[in-house]
Amino acid sequence: MNDIDPQAWLADVLARINSHPNHRLDELLPWNWKQISRREPQAA
């Protein structure tokens, strides 16, 4: 499936879909999807 992990894709899409703009839903399709790298907070 386009060299992506289906479980990672589905988990990410389900987490983001509620706050994702309606006019950009095509970005969440498997062939357009790019996982957002989650940055870990850095210690001060």
Buried (B, 14 or more C-beta within 10 A) or exposed (E): EEEBEEEEBEEBBEEBEEEEEEEEEEEBEEEEBEEEEEEEEEEE
